Amino acid sequence: MTKAVAESFPMNRGEGVYSYTQNSSHQRDGVNSSKAVIDEAIAEKLDILKFSTSDPFTIADFGCSTGPNTFLVVQNVVDAVKLKYQKCPSLSMHIPEFQVYFNDHIDNDFNTLFKSIPLEKQYFAASVPGSFYDRLFPKASLNFVHSSYALHWLSTLPSELLDKNSPAWNKGRITYANAPDEVVKAFKAQFAKDMSSFLNARAEEVVPGGLMGLLLIATPDDIPSPKSIFAGLFDLMGSCLMDMAKIVRDVQF
């Protein structure tokens, strides 16, 4: 039986004024802020003694989009891993080659991604299109997994949000802000299911001794999720979209 391909909504392609490439400074700030944490984790937790000295060190960035942030992430990881090898007496002369896999939805603008890849890159590069909620790599084939500002995007919209007979029907909203508790529970359940799928897939793919670094949007425990700044921003966006839809409908009729 052929598996249905989930609908994807990639970031704006190209390098124009409205592209993700030109509008991802917030994500870049997050990447820069997490660098020290990832460096420390690689220095203290990455078990390079378990890796073969003849195999390349493999890195996968899940949800890479079109750059340039993914290139910053990858180079940071490469530099930290090289330093780890250099400080290991038995492996300082055996620094491996690096193979990097850039992953995103099949509709992602990989052309822009590879057109802008740094000429001075210190790794081999390849793209792996597909949903990161599924298996994408062979068992025990990745040494380091990274994903930033991607895992908050659900694999699908909970079906009950569109069911008029469901208490979780989310009419007039695009998020869970200012919505009934049933809507919040539906989003939470889908997120839990997606995270389980992601972690189970990566558990198969990461080698023993490897690491995974994830950067996610979150809110403090004492702030209800619907009241977070992110939910508020999307609530405002939803209001604008509803107004636009009403204008289009009124013009047509």
C-alpha positions as CSV (number, residue, x, y, z in Angstrom):
1,M,0.0,0.0,0.0
2,T,1.3,3.4,-0.9
3,K,1.8,5.7,2.0
4,A,0.1,9.1,1.7
5,V,2.5,12.1,1.6
6,A,1.6,14.7,4.1
7,E,0.9,18.2,2.9
8,S,4.0,20.4,3.4
9,F,4.3,24.2,3.8
10,P,8.0,25.1,3.3
11,M,9.5,28.4,4.1
12,N,9.4,31.1,1.4
13,R,11.8,30.2,-1.4
14,G,14.5,32.2,-3.2
15,E,16.5,35.1,-1.9
16,G,13.9,37.9,-2.4
17,V,12.7,40.5,0.2
18,Y,10.1,38.1,1.6
19,S,12.2,34.9,1.5
20,Y,13.1,32.9,4.6
21,T,16.8,33.6,3.6
22,Q,16.2,37.3,4.2
23,N,13.8,36.9,7.2
24,S,15.4,34.5,9.6
25,S,17.4,36.7,11.9
26,H,15.4,35.6,15.0
27,Q,16.3,32.0,14.2
28,R,19.9,32.9,13.7
29,D,20.0,34.6,17.2
30,G,18.7,31.3,18.7
31,V,21.3,29.3,16.9
32,N,24.1,31.7,18.2
33,S,22.7,31.5,21.7
34,S,22.7,27.7,21.7
35,K,26.2,27.4,20.4
36,A,27.9,27.3,23.8
37,V,25.5,24.6,25.0
38,I,26.1,22.4,22.0
39,D,29.9,23.0,22.2
40,E,29.8,21.9,25.9
41,A,27.7,18.8,25.1
42,I,30.1,17.7,22.3
43,A,33.1,18.3,24.6
44,E,31.7,16.3,27.5
45,K,29.2,13.8,26.1
46,L,30.1,12.9,22.5
47,D,31.8,9.5,22.8
48,I,34.2,9.6,19.8
49,L,36.1,6.5,21.1
50,K,33.1,4.4,20.0
51,F,33.3,5.7,16.4
52,S,35.3,4.0,13.6
53,T,38.4,6.0,12.6
54,S,37.9,5.0,9.0
55,D,34.3,6.3,8.7
56,P,33.2,9.9,8.1
57,F,31.6,11.8,10.9
58,T,27.9,12.3,9.9
59,I,25.8,15.3,10.7
60,A,22.1,15.8,9.9
61,D,20.3,19.1,10.2
62,F,16.5,18.4,10.3
63,G,14.4,21.3,9.0
64,C,17.3,23.0,7.3
65,S,15.2,25.3,5.1
66,T,17.2,27.4,2.6
67,G,20.0,28.8,4.7
68,P,22.0,30.6,5.9
69,N,21.4,29.5,9.5
70,T,21.9,25.8,8.7
71,F,25.4,26.5,7.5
72,L,26.2,28.3,10.7
73,V,24.9,25.4,12.7
74,V,26.9,22.8,10.7
75,Q,30.1,24.7,10.9
76,N,29.8,25.2,14.6
77,V,29.3,21.4,15.1
78,V,32.2,20.6,12.7
79,D,34.5,23.0,14.7
80,A,33.5,21.6,18.0
81,V,34.0,18.0,16.9
82,K,37.4,18.7,15.4
83,L,38.4,20.3,18.7
84,K,37.2,17.2,20.5
85,Y,39.4,15.0,18.4
86,Q,42.4,17.3,18.7
87,K,42.2,17.1,22.5
88,C,42.0,13.3,22.5
89,P,45.6,11.9,22.6
90,S,44.7,8.6,20.8
91,L,42.7,10.3,18.1
92,S,44.3,13.6,17.5
93,M,45.9,12.3,14.3
94,H,42.7,10.7,13.1
95,I,40.3,13.6,12.6
96,P,37.6,12.2,10.3
97,E,36.1,13.6,7.2
98,F,32.6,15.1,7.6
99,Q,29.4,14.2,5.8
100,V,26.5,16.6,6.3
101,Y,22.9,15.8,5.3
102,F,20.5,18.8,4.9
103,N,16.9,17.7,5.5
104,D,13.5,19.4,5.0
105,H,10.2,18.7,3.2
106,I,10.3,17.6,-0.4
107,D,8.9,21.0,-1.4
108,N,11.8,22.9,0.3
109,D,13.8,25.1,-2.0
110,F,17.0,23.0,-2.1
111,N,18.2,24.9,-5.1
112,T,18.6,28.1,-3.1
113,L,20.1,26.1,-0.3
114,F,22.9,24.6,-2.4
115,K,23.4,27.8,-4.4
116,S,24.3,29.6,-1.2
117,I,26.4,26.8,0.4
118,P,29.8,28.2,1.6
119,L,32.5,27.6,-0.9
120,E,35.0,27.1,1.9
121,K,32.9,24.4,3.5
122,Q,34.8,21.7,5.4
123,Y,32.4,18.8,4.7
124,F,30.7,16.9,2.0
125,A,27.1,17.9,1.5
126,A,23.9,16.1,0.4
127,S,20.1,16.7,0.7
128,V,17.7,14.2,2.2
129,P,14.1,15.4,1.5
130,G,11.2,14.0,3.6
131,S,9.4,14.4,6.8
132,F,11.6,14.1,9.9
133,Y,8.7,12.5,11.7
134,D,9.6,9.3,9.7
135,R,12.8,7.3,9.3
136,L,15.1,8.9,6.8
137,F,18.5,7.2,7.4
138,P,19.8,3.7,7.9
139,K,20.2,2.3,11.4
140,A,23.2,3.7,13.4
141,S,24.3,6.0,10.6
142,L,24.3,9.5,12.2
143,N,26.9,10.8,14.7
144,F,25.2,14.1,15.4
145,V,21.6,15.2,14.9
146,H,20.5,18.9,15.0
147,S,17.2,20.6,14.6
148,S,16.3,24.2,15.4
149,Y,13.0,26.1,15.1
150,A,11.4,23.2,13.3
151,L,9.8,20.7,15.7
152,H,7.0,23.0,16.7
153,W,5.5,22.5,13.3
154,L,3.1,19.6,13.6
155,S,3.0,16.8,11.0
156,T,-0.7,17.4,10.5
157,L,-3.6,19.4,11.8
158,P,-5.6,17.5,14.4
159,S,-8.8,16.4,12.6
160,E,-11.1,17.3,15.4
161,L,-10.3,21.0,14.9
162,L,-12.1,21.0,11.6
163,D,-15.1,18.8,12.8
164,K,-18.1,21.0,13.5
165,N,-19.5,18.4,15.8
166,S,-16.4,18.2,17.9
167,P,-16.0,20.2,21.1
168,A,-12.5,21.0,19.7
169,W,-13.8,22.7,16.6
170,N,-11.6,25.7,16.2
171,K,-13.7,28.0,14.1
172,G,-12.2,31.4,13.3
173,R,-8.8,30.6,14.8
174,I,-5.5,29.3,13.4
175,T,-4.0,28.4,16.8
176,Y,-5.0,27.5,20.3
177,A,-4.8,31.0,21.7
178,N,-8.1,32.1,23.3
179,A,-9.6,28.7,22.4
180,P,-11.5,26.1,24.5
181,D,-9.5,23.6,26.5
182,E,-10.5,20.9,24.1
183,V,-8.5,22.7,21.3
184,V,-5.4,23.0,23.5
185,K,-5.7,19.3,24.4
186,A,-6.0,18.4,20.7
187,F,-2.8,20.3,19.9
188,K,-1.0,18.8,22.8
189,A,-1.9,15.3,21.8
190,Q,-0.7,15.8,18.3
191,F,2.6,17.3,19.5
192,A,3.2,14.4,21.8
193,K,2.5,11.9,19.0
194,D,4.8,13.8,16.6
195,M,7.6,14.1,19.2
196,S,7.4,10.4,19.9
197,S,7.7,9.6,16.2
198,F,10.7,12.0,15.8
199,L,12.5,10.5,18.8
200,N,11.8,6.9,17.9
201,A,13.1,7.5,14.4
202,R,16.3,9.2,15.6
203,A,16.8,6.5,18.2
204,E,17.2,4.0,15.3
205,E,19.5,6.3,13.3
206,V,21.9,7.7,15.8
207,V,25.1,5.6,16.5
208,P,26.0,4.6,20.0
209,G,27.9,7.4,21.6
210,G,26.3,10.0,19.3
211,L,24.4,13.1,20.2
212,M,21.3,15.1,19.3
213,G,20.8,18.9,19.8
214,L,17.3,20.3,19.6
215,L,16.3,23.9,19.8
216,L,12.5,24.4,20.3
217,I,10.2,27.2,21.0
218,A,8.8,26.9,24.5
219,T,7.2,28.9,27.3
220,P,7.9,28.8,31.1
221,D,5.9,26.3,33.1
222,D,4.1,29.2,35.0
223,I,2.7,30.7,31.8
224,P,-0.2,28.8,30.2
225,S,0.6,27.9,26.6
226,P,-2.3,29.9,25.1
227,K,-1.0,33.0,26.9
228,S,2.5,32.8,25.5
229,I,3.9,35.5,23.3
230,F,4.1,33.1,20.4
231,A,0.4,32.1,20.6
232,G,-0.4,35.8,20.8
233,L,1.5,36.6,17.6
234,F,-0.3,33.8,15.8
235,D,-3.6,34.8,17.2
236,L,-3.1,38.3,15.7
237,M,-2.0,36.8,12.4
238,G,-5.2,34.6,12.4
239,S,-7.3,37.7,13.0
240,C,-5.7,39.4,10.0
241,L,-6.3,36.3,7.8
242,M,-9.9,36.1,8.9
243,D,-10.4,39.8,7.9
244,M,-8.8,39.2,4.6
245,A,-10.9,36.1,3.9
246,K,-14.1,38.1,4.8
247,I,-13.1,40.9,2.4
248,V,-12.5,38.4,-0.4
249,R,-15.9,36.7,0.3
250,D,-17.7,40.0,0.3
251,V,-16.1,41.1,-3.0
252,Q,-17.1,37.8,-4.6
253,F,-20.7,38.0,-3.5
